[in-house]
Amino acid sequence: LNCLTSSEDEMTTYINGNNIRAGYVIKYNNELCRVLSSEHRTPGNKRAFMQVKLRRLKDGIQTEVKFRADEQVERAALEQAEMEYLYNDGNDYYFMNISTYEQIHLDQTILGDNILFLSSNIVIKVDFYDENPVGIQIPNTVELEVIETEPGLKTATASSVNKPAKLETGLIV
């Protein structure tokens, strides 16, 4: 990692194109973008590059970009706070900081598909950039209750037949 100081006495971190990983938040075209996936490619006798899928945090638009190995990319410095999910009211989801008890609400566009894994009182990490929430990180495992499944077949005792199950958050697995 190469660190350079900007004019506002704020640390700006630059990484090489080869070091971009899924989950990072970078600045691309002066917009904050979350890296959804990154793949290193070396096509034949040409130079290697990273094929990266980005999602803009502002509006959720996805794009694919190629970064050269020697290209410098600005990685956004995010602050994290542990917060407890309280409830939702339409498209607004309410969270409470577990250390300061301050409450915030996040729009459904910031949360994305993560809303399908939010259950009451789950503790998550909220990412902040310039004191504005930009995304969340849910735990690796969550406990959700199955509320509906189809009945099993009488004759299917010897085989492992999978059937869809609807969870309490509306997720179907």
Secondary structure, DSSP 8 states (H G I E B T S, - for coil): -EEEE-TTS-EEEEEEGGG--TT-EEEETTEEEEEEEEEEE--TTS--EEEEEEEETTT--EEEEEEETT-EEEE---EEEEEEEEEEETTEEEEEETTT--EEEEEHHHHGGGGGG--TT-EEEEEEETTEEEEEE--S-----EEEE----TT-SSS-----EEETTS-B-
